[in-house]
């Protein structure tokens, strides 16, 4: 009955916390109730591999409530009337003892309405050399906006001066909600290194010291415009670093990945040869499996799929799944604020494939909720996760969706998934 | 120079602000005036009497991508740049948030305040809440001036503003002085002088009453522009020069209420303790004060009432639950609801429809809704929900909706009257955590859904073979297994489940709750006791004397009680025989290994009889039980306490290691395994919500045997150093 109920995506409040907690050496203090804390701390502890235990007794401090991250001021109705100053001052004193590299205070939506002067409390306490407050969590604004606002607020505190070095780039747009974000980052750094380019910063899983390397970059690569374009524009304005948006979006699947590096090589000195070798090697391997699979089953050509995700991820997947594998998209639902070029290309791409919510499909691509809901709705037996939150499978072996390894990993899931769905 | 002019509403601060701005502007200074009063008439006299669009109205009308600074700044008399913040209609939204939003937007749009010689903030001073105090922050007004008359309430407001300013004492002295806008009262100057002396501020000027003010207002201009040679115009020129040239600023030294009354009114305040106590009649609402454990014990709130109510409300699967608040709240709830659904599907291939696809809509309150109220957003969402023709709509409110005091009932009344629809609506006014913690929200949901849905009249006689179960934990792993076990037992007696209140159920089964003849509590914990008491008081329902069982003892008692209830003792005996035989066989098998082993338990579960009985039957010695404070339950007694060496409540991390070293247990059980290792001690876990029936204890005993037979010290534990180096922090 309720197939059309809106998918409820995380908003800017969540992404502010995630953006800053995904960095190393700092902490986010949540000025808000515990109800706003538990989920965020659980995700940060799990996805960013910070918490070594679920045992609340390992995190006994007053503000941590049995979790390792995102201490909070546990506001209640009294605090909404009288302000959060007392609790926040105590929390600031507490974290001061723990010598973080940076401390960020983020107001919960409720706390943002009472207007406590967070900056003044930070100035009084001086909990870290780098400290700032995000007074407004951006009520119901996009995930990407909160993510970038938070990182820009951090960058505003850093004394950056441009010192470009040849062969340095930054990668912008990684977030904790990306599937295999750490693996994607590592894969990109390696592929760039193979072509003779070093990464200054990714603004993800890095310390403040590493982040300051971003001023070395001669180019900012906007891996995901939904989560990185505003950052790129900010850095262009502040440090004069130009930016580049890959035409086919994220380097996912063979076509988009090859195009990504070809375009990069047009922008800066980049040796394409090693990447081409890796891609060809992966394509050879893929050909072997596809050839055998097709000879027996005919598929994956003609297999139908649904796809839920950002435009910059959907676009390369459409190219990979449909142009390369011959699969048919029966439903595509995109979110986030995309680059105009990606949105147009996706819309153009989908013209021959009218949306059909009720069409049969063998595979669903999305986050764990999309995949799980699809199982309920259509009885699919295969879902491939391309975003967090996950179904709960523990990815001990680090995986990636990016580059040749990512393309093979997606192909592996598609081929095995189609077997199950038959 | 940036200054703030504060004063009580109607005291004339806008008139003074406009005339001051005019005086500076005609003196050659570049001036901006920002009106920070929902009345939005600060700049009217500078703009020829025209009402310009306020910043907040603009934000409501336009999308963020369309915002232009030029649309918000209007050029008035003498080239003064004018901005009006505006605000919501009285009685809705949050005017203070409106001021915050205005300042944030002006900053975002790159307003360069340093371009102006003078920026003047004209601020309502009746309520010095966080929003209206924004101009006091360090980054804004360097000086603060108080406009007052000799009226007590005006001086009271001025004193309050000083209190607000005193919170920023670390920035340094910023009070500039008092501007006396006379009302012509007897003794007025003396009163203000006494106040000024008491707070240590100078009276910068005394502006007399003058009919020219009203005349200029009619003409839509400020008096300094209309009557430049008048005494009042000259007074403003003088005041503008005083402020411009002022070098000394003063600390904020507000008076206490007693001091203020003594100072201004010349009387001593009468203490309230001398008043007689009163006895008032009370409404029956007092009954509702069944409080969650955290509220009762005045502990920090664990989770929020909103999320507790959401998690239960979605369990009525033919309803749509509307989260009235920002999208983040709905998303957090969605994740907590769907987490178990995803895990159950992956780990057990069990499909939990409600947990996989909860019917939630969010009203997605945005910045505009925070300022002007969330009525429109809620109405749109209810209309959207109604299009799906659900059997029921449930509205749950978040902190922001509660803080800005959205009147949800009134909003929905309007909607229902207008749309003439017959879909029932249940409102759960949790207001985030304003009305308590997660548990309190669950209680509210249990209570209000029953009150509004359960049919009380024209019912058939209760059918004893229809069974309701109350208070299952929707987020517990064991719930789906437990319900299958219960169905198996009930089927043996020819009975079946009617309503799971509230778990994966329908509106119809809740409405016909009283058709069932047997009412079983899922847990005999704090929530279980609440449900038992509530349904007895409100619906005269007697719960089954035994809650759904965990462990052998309880299972035997429970099945026996079912046999008695259904008058089928032989069926009960057969079921018990199966359970007993399996249990005793298991104990006989494990006893040779577990006999004499020393057990210590540290647990959030306060109901541990099932595990203690198993350990005792296996011949183990229980050296200690440490119970940790748990937000959802109080400590309970145990019949096995006398067999336990030490029994301690309010247990903590610090004690655990010392006790293990002192008592040297062979096995330490906890809800979570610890990172610590101690040679000779096996650490293992017990579930927070154990499976029902007698099997959970048996399974544990089997595992302990395995651990004692093969206690292998895991090599990975030595790598903690590597983790700390690379991942921690």
Interface residues (C-beta under 8 A of the other chain):
Chain A: X1 X2 X4 X5 X6 X8 X9 X10 X11 X12 X13 X14 X24 X25 X33 X34 X35 X36 X38 X39 X49 X50 X52 X53 X54 X55 X56 X57 X58 X60 X65 X74 X75 X76 X77 X80 X83 X85 X100 X108 X109 X110 X112 X113 X114 X115 X116 X117 X119 X120 X123 X124 X135 X136 X137 X138 X139 X140 X141 X368 X369 X372 X373 X375 X376 X377 X389 X390 X391 X392 X393
Chain B: X94 X96 X97 X99 X100 X101 X104 X129 X130 X131 X133 X134 X137 X138 X139 X167 X168 X170 X171 X300 X301 X302 X303 X304 X306 X307 X318 X320 X325 X326 X327 X328 X329 X330 X331 X332 X334 X335 X336 X338 X339 X341 X342 X343 X345 X346 X347 X351 X353 X356 X357 X359 X360 X361 X362 X364 X365 X366 X367 X369 X370 X388 X389 X390 X398 X399 X400 X402 X403 X404 X432 X433 X434 X435 X437 X438 X602 X628 X652 X653 X654 X656 X670 X671 X672 X673 X674 X675 X720 X723 X727 X728 X729
